[in-house]
Amino acid sequence: MQNTPRGDCRVHTASNPARLAGSAEGNQTLVTVRIGFAGAGGVAVTHLVNLLRLQDAEVVAIHDVDADRIAGCVRRVNAQQDLGARSGDETRRLRPKAYTDYRAMIAEAGLNALYICTPPSVRGAIEMAAIEEDVALCVEKPIALRLDRAREIATAIRERNLVSSVCYQVRYSEAVTDAHKALGTRSVAMGLGFMLGGVPSVPWWRVHSQSGGQIVEQATHAVDLMRAFMGEVVRVYGAGALRVHGEMPGFDIHDTAASVLHFANGAVGSLVNTSVLGGGSAAGFPTGLHLFAADYRIEVWGGTLKVVSPDKTDETRYNASPMLALDTDFVDAVKRRDPARVRTSYGDALRTLAVTLALDESARSGKVTEVPRV
Ligand SMILES: NC(=O)c1ccc[n+]([C@@H]2O[C@H](COP(=O)([O-])OP(=O)(O)OC[C@H]3O[C@@H](n4cnc5c(N)ncnc54)[C@H](O)[C@@H]3O)[C@@H](O)[C@H]2O)c1
């Protein structure tokens, strides 16, 4: 690979059907998982740094509509690797082929797996093209902004028995694993979900047609975790408002919402979300998910767990990166061609999407909204 002025990558746009084998002949387990990326923005950098730590993963190609974004992403990742090398860690460098045409990438790069890190409004065509070539998918949340398109993709993944993972990384945290153990067979009466913060810097986030709004785009993590502990949601109602960011250019989503969720097992939940707390003013407020059972209470999120029972309160902090655990499990699932080795498949995430779309619809219409069965 030659270096270009833009970084460690060259841009390829021509189609060349040279699908390379990433597998040991006649062996069910892949030796090296050849990985491509679609979307070279902020979250891609996080996954790429993780994947460079996994010896059985090789990122061979990155697609973005903007070639400069690919070069910038590769530079950022390799700069982090250089920092690690200076402090004595063994590090690998990222040297992918760069593609502005995803069809060329899928045709040429011999991928076993593809990370989808594009904004949610442009999802669909790339996933379908990859599925047709039996490429496993790791998809950033939210999987889509429309249920019908996501349903088609979920069906295609199921029909081909492909590995799929959706980046609800909190499910991979040690805090969540220990919360499940602590809860045991107790029945949850009520769950409270919190997503309180500021406006992310990406310009598409504040535009409803591009992000779906904060519930669909961000509070989806809290809704997904509620489902993991409390089961399926059947009906929701909510209220949303634009109270602070009305003057921000392009901002057409609610900056504040409060919702109620009815679960199939009779439990109830509540979700509050806001983006008015930029600059650290969310500090000290509740985060994540709070679960209430008979004389028992759990507060859980990525790095923290608090369990309150009548005679004691246990608080634990965890350092392991949930996203690294998610990336590790995905690569392992692809290597073993085993869709069951991930914690949130595309089909599972489809149900979270159905709930968040219903919550957004209810907050906008003010009406009780049934969650469609998917
Ligand atoms: N799991 C998490 O905690 C987490 C954290 C951050 C972001 N995300 C998710 O990751 C996704 C991307 O977020 P981000 O912050 O990286 O956004 P970003 O804007 O930084 O990056 C998106 C990239 O996609 C590219 N792109 C846009 N349209 C494209 C198209 N049609 N084809 C190919 N590339 C295209 C853009 O040029 C950009 O480089 C979103 O769905 C977001 O919700 C998840």
The ligand as an SDF file (V2000), in Angstrom:
LIG
                    3D

 44 48  0  0  0  0  0  0  0  0999 V2000
  -23.1550    3.1660   20.0920 N   0  0  0  0  0  0  0  0  0  0  0  0
  -22.8730    4.4020   20.4710 C   0  0  0  0  0  0  0  0  0  0  0  0
  -22.7150    4.7090   21.6450 O   0  0  0  0  0  0  0  0  0  0  0  0
  -22.7390    5.4640   19.4300 C   0  0  0  0  0  0  0  0  0  0  0  0
  -21.9710    6.6150   19.6600 C   0  0  0  0  0  0  0  0  0  0  0  0
  -21.8930    7.5690   18.6360 C   0  0  0  0  0  0  0  0  0  0  0  0
  -22.5780    7.3820   17.4440 C   0  0  0  0  0  0  0  0  0  0  0  0
  -23.3190    6.2480   17.2690 N   0  0  0  0  0  0  0  0  0  0  0  0
  -24.0650    6.0130   16.0250 C   0  0  0  0  0  0  0  0  0  0  0  0
  -23.1690    5.8670   14.9450 O   0  0  0  0  0  0  0  0  0  0  0  0
  -23.7440    6.4070   13.7590 C   0  0  0  0  0  0  0  0  0  0  0  0
  -22.7780    7.4340   13.1680 C   0  0  0  0  0  0  0  0  0  0  0  0
  -22.5400    8.4310   14.1260 O   0  0  0  0  0  0  0  0  0  0  0  0
  -21.1930    9.3360   14.0830 P   0  0  0  0  0  0  0  0  0  0  0  0
  -21.2060   10.1120   15.3420 O   0  0  0  0  0  0  0  0  0  0  0  0
  -20.0330    8.5070   13.7430 O   0  0  0  0  0  0  0  0  0  0  0  0
  -21.5740   10.2920   12.8520 O   0  0  0  0  0  0  0  0  0  0  0  0
  -20.5700   11.1520   11.9400 P   0  0  0  0  0  0  0  0  0  0  0  0
  -21.3980   12.2010   11.3090 O   0  0  0  0  0  0  0  0  0  0  0  0
  -19.3600   11.5260   12.7320 O   0  0  0  0  0  0  0  0  0  0  0  0
  -20.0920   10.0970   10.8320 O   0  0  0  0  0  0  0  0  0  0  0  0
  -20.9360    9.6130    9.8220 C   0  0  0  0  0  0  0  0  0  0  0  0
  -20.1070    9.4030    8.5490 C   0  0  0  0  0  0  0  0  0  0  0  0
  -20.9480    8.8070    7.5650 O   0  0  0  0  0  0  0  0  0  0  0  0
  -20.6620    9.4260    6.3090 C   0  0  0  0  0  0  0  0  0  0  0  0
  -21.8280    9.2860    5.4420 N   0  0  0  0  0  0  0  0  0  0  0  0
  -22.9450   10.0760    5.3820 C   0  0  0  0  0  0  0  0  0  0  0  0
  -23.7970    9.5960    4.4540 N   0  0  0  0  0  0  0  0  0  0  0  0
  -23.2140    8.4860    3.9250 C   0  0  0  0  0  0  0  0  0  0  0  0
  -23.6120    7.5580    2.9360 C   0  0  0  0  0  0  0  0  0  0  0  0
  -24.7970    7.6440    2.3080 N   0  0  0  0  0  0  0  0  0  0  0  0
  -22.7600    6.5380    2.6470 N   0  0  0  0  0  0  0  0  0  0  0  0
  -21.5610    6.4320    3.2660 C   0  0  0  0  0  0  0  0  0  0  0  0
  -21.1290    7.2800    4.2200 N   0  0  0  0  0  0  0  0  0  0  0  0
  -21.9580    8.2930    4.5570 C   0  0  0  0  0  0  0  0  0  0  0  0
  -20.3150   10.8670    6.6450 C   0  0  0  0  0  0  0  0  0  0  0  0
  -19.5310   11.4540    5.6000 O   0  0  0  0  0  0  0  0  0  0  0  0
  -19.5440   10.7040    7.9480 C   0  0  0  0  0  0  0  0  0  0  0  0
  -18.1580   10.5660    7.7130 O   0  0  0  0  0  0  0  0  0  0  0  0
  -25.1070    6.9760   14.1720 C   0  0  0  0  0  0  0  0  0  0  0  0
  -26.0960    6.0220   13.9130 O   0  0  0  0  0  0  0  0  0  0  0  0
  -24.9640    7.1750   15.6710 C   0  0  0  0  0  0  0  0  0  0  0  0
  -26.1690    7.0560   16.3850 O   0  0  0  0  0  0  0  0  0  0  0  0
  -23.4010    5.3120   18.2290 C   0  0  0  0  0  0  0  0  0  0  0  0
  1  2  1  0
  2  3  2  0
  2  4  1  0
  4  5  1  0
  4 44  2  0
  5  6  2  0
  6  7  1  0
  7  8  2  0
  8  9  1  0
  8 44  1  0
  9 10  1  0
  9 42  1  0
 10 11  1  0
 11 12  1  0
 11 40  1  0
 12 13  1  0
 13 14  1  0
 14 15  2  0
 14 16  1  0
 14 17  1  0
 17 18  1  0
 18 19  2  0
 18 20  1  0
 18 21  1  0
 21 22  1  0
 22 23  1  0
 23 24  1  0
 23 38  1  0
 24 25  1  0
 25 26  1  0
 25 36  1  0
 26 27  1  0
 26 35  1  0
 27 28  2  0
 28 29  1  0
 29 30  1  0
 29 35  2  0
 30 31  1  0
 30 32  2  0
 32 33  1  0
 33 34  2  0
 34 35  1  0
 36 37  1  0
 36 38  1  0
 38 39  1  0
 40 41  1  0
 40 42  1  0
 42 43  1  0
M  CHG  2   8   1  16  -1
M  END
$$$$
